[in-house]
Amino acid sequence: MVNRRNFLKSASFLTLGGLVAGKAEALQAATPVRTETTAKKSIGLQIYSLGGELTKDVPAGMKQLKQMGYSTLELAGYNNGKINGVDMMEFKKMAEDAGLKITSSHVNPPTGEYTPDTRNTIMEYWKKTADDHAKLGVKYLVQPGQPRTRSVEEVAYVCDVFNEAGKIVKAAGIPFGYHNHDFEFAKVVPGGTGAVFGRHNKGEKIYDLFLKDTDPDLVFFEMDVYWTVIGQNDPVEYMKKYPDRIKLLHIKDRAILGQSGFMNFEMIFKQAYQIGVKEYYVELEGMPDGRTQFAGVKGCADYLLKAKFVK
């Protein structure tokens, strides 16, 4: 899986008209005051955001998330019928008891090398994974790990594997999606031995090839808007160009939403609504100031609940 923190040091010039939130307000444990407007908002969370803090006490953690204003969850940590060591159906009950609905899940095949030798293993993985998630009742099944893509030919083979995986997952009644990080925006050439960044370099962007060479009926895209920016691209432009392919978003910033100056969330949400995106998930990396991840995801929920441009 691609390192989520690649190229952060080189990204200081990427502002894209971001909204600066100023000084962070002190986070409080109390439930945010609900207004008639904010109460209608449906905010999702990718549970990767909480790491081990959630696994310490899942039922209590779920209740905290509901109190913060979250209503849907995207899972991480699936392995052979369990989520972070907890039976999937038991995990679902914990979420539903707290008033939360699991609507999506991030899963990765056991290998990042897509070759004829590994293809059968990958497909057997998808059969088992799709069956498990069909029982769970999720609306989306998403791969967040980028396979090896060092040349145009390797990308083409990966797309072929994605299409086959999409057929398997679709047969279980779930759409199959792909989630990007930053490295998908590197370029590859025919016969290449490695992807490279830079607008002056020759080649085609891996992400563009993924969009072009996967079947729209079998593969959709969950765009991580922050990693798209870090990859030196504009998520709004991609949503305009591919309105029928981008179905979900990860709403993400360097840490708490709206405090970095990187991200123009108002424009992102405006375009997302225009193309019919109905669900999104907050994702938070490690907190840089020592506060807990729970404090961080609460700050993100507070930002979205207060934002007038979020429906």
C-alpha positions, -999 to 999 in steps of 0.1 A, spaced: 0 0 0 12 34 -9 26 54 21 -1 80 29 25 106 38 45 106 6 55 140 -7 41 161 21 73 180 25 72 191 -11 35 202 -11 38 236 5 30 254 -27 -3 237 -32 -29 260 -17 -57 260 -43 -75 288 -26 -79 269 7 -101 281 35 -81 291 66 -99 284 97 -77 305 120 -69 294 155 -85 261 165 -112 264 191 -109 243 222 -125 209 217 -151 200 242 -165 165 250 -201 177 251 -224 170 222 -224 199 197 -256 221 198 -279 209 170 -298 233 149 -326 224 124 -301 227 96 -271 207 111 -294 179 124 -302 169 88 -266 166 78 -253 130 72 -216 129 80 -195 97 74 -163 87 90 -136 63 79 -127 44 111 -90 43 101 -91 78 115 -92 65 150 -66 37 149 -63 18 181 -83 44 201 -115 28 188 -105 -8 194 -99 -1 231 -137 1 237 -157 -2 204 -192 3 219 -182 34 239 -163 48 209 -193 44 187 -215 63 211 -190 91 211 -191 93 173 -228 95 173 -228 123 198 -203 142 177 -227 142 148 -215 112 126 -242 90 112 -224 66 88 -191 46 89 -166 33 64 -147 3 77 -110 -4 78 -92 -34 92 -111 -63 75 -95 -97 77 -113 -130 70 -147 -121 84 -135 -98 112 -129 -60 116 -98 -54 137 -102 -88 153 -140 -84 160 -166 -105 142 -181 -84 114 -217 -89 125 -208 -82 161 -191 -50 149 -222 -41 130 -244 -45 160 -221 -23 181 -225 4 155 -262 1 151 -267 0 189 -251 35 189 -273 47 160 -246 44 133 -249 27 99 -220 10 82 -222 19 45 -188 12 31 -156 -8 37 -119 -5 27 -103 -38 18 -70 -48 1 -61 -81 -16 -31 -100 -1 -6 -89 -27 2 -57 -45 19 -75 -74 -8 -81 -101 5 -108 -124 -9 -140 -140 7 -159 -112 -12 -139 -85 -45 -133 -103 -63 -164 -90 -53 -156 -54 -66 -121 -58 -100 -133 -73 -105 -158 -45 -99 -130 -20 -126 -109 -37 -151 -138 -37 -147 -143 1 -146 -106 8 -176 -98 -13 -197 -126 4 -187 -113 39 -196 -78 30 -229 -87 14 -239 -103 47 -229 -71 64 -251 -51 41 -226 -24 29 -234 -2 -1 -198 1 -13 -166 -20 -13 -135 0 -19 -98 -9 -25 -75 18 -11 -42 2 -19 -24 9 -52 -9 -22 -69 25 -20 -86 22 3 -116 56 10 -131 46 12 -168 17 16 -191 16 -21 -195 14 -28 -158 -14 -2 -154 -33 -19 -182 -31 -52 -165 -42 -37 -131 -72 -23 -148 -81 -57 -163 -78 -72 -128 -100 -43 -114 -127 -51 -140 -127 -88 -131 -129 -79 -94 -157 -55 -102 -177 -84 -118 -172 -106 -87 -182 -79 -63 -211 -68 -84 -224 -104 -85 -226 -101 -47 -248 -70 -50 -221 -44 -42 -204 -18 -64 -166 -21 -64 -146 11 -61 -110 24 -60 -96 50 -35 -66 71 -45 -37 85 -26 -11 108 -42 11 84 -62 -17 76 -87 -9 111 -102 26 101 -111 32 93 -148 42 61 -166 54 54 -201 53 22 -223 80 -2 -212 88 20 -181 105 8 -150 90 34 -125 64 61 -122 76 97 -120 60 130 -108 63 163 -125 43 182 -152 74 184 -174 79 146 -174 65 126 -203 39 99 -198 3 95 -187 -10 98 -152 -18 65 -136 -51 78 -123 -62 89 -158 -54 55 -171 -74 39 -143 -103 60 -153 -99 53 -190 -93 16 -189 -117 4 -163 -153 -4 -171 -177 23 -157 -203 -5 -151 -178 -24 -129 -155 2 -112 -163 35 -96 -139 59 -79 -138 72 -43 -118 104 -46 -96 114 -17 -96 152 -22 -66 159 0 -44 133 -16 -55 145 -50 -42 180 -41 -9 165 -27 -6 147 -60 -6 182 -76 -41 180 -90 -75 197 -85 -103 175 -72 -129 199 -86 -115 196 -121 -116 158 -119 -152 158 -107 -162 181 -136 -144 159 -161 -156 125 -147 -190 132 -131 -202 96 -137 -171 79 -123 -166 96 -90 -193 84 -66 -178 89 -32 -154 113 -15 -129 113 13 -131 147 29 -97 152 44 -71 178 53 -37 178 67 -53 173 101 -86 188 114 -107 200 84 -103 236 74 -72 245 94 -44 239 69 -50 264 41 -46 236 16 -82 228 8 -111 247 -7 -138 226 8 -166 250 -3 -158 245 -40 -153 208 -34 -187 203 -18 -204 225 -44 -191 204 -73 -198 171 -54 -234 181 -51 -236 191 -87 -225 156 -99 -247 138 -74 -223 126 -48 -245 114 -20 -220 101 6 -186 111 19 -163 101 47 -141 121 69 -106 107 72 -80 120 96 -43 112 98 -23 115 131 -29 146 151 3 168 150 -3 185 184 -6 155 207 -44 155 210 -63 123 206 -77 111 174 -112 113 189 -106 150 196 -95 153 160 -126 137 144 -148 158 167 -131 189 154 -138 177 118 -175 170 126 -178 204 142 -164 221 111 -188 203 88 -218 209 110 -211 246 111 -202 249 74 -231 265 55 -220 249 22 -224 214 36 -260 201 32 
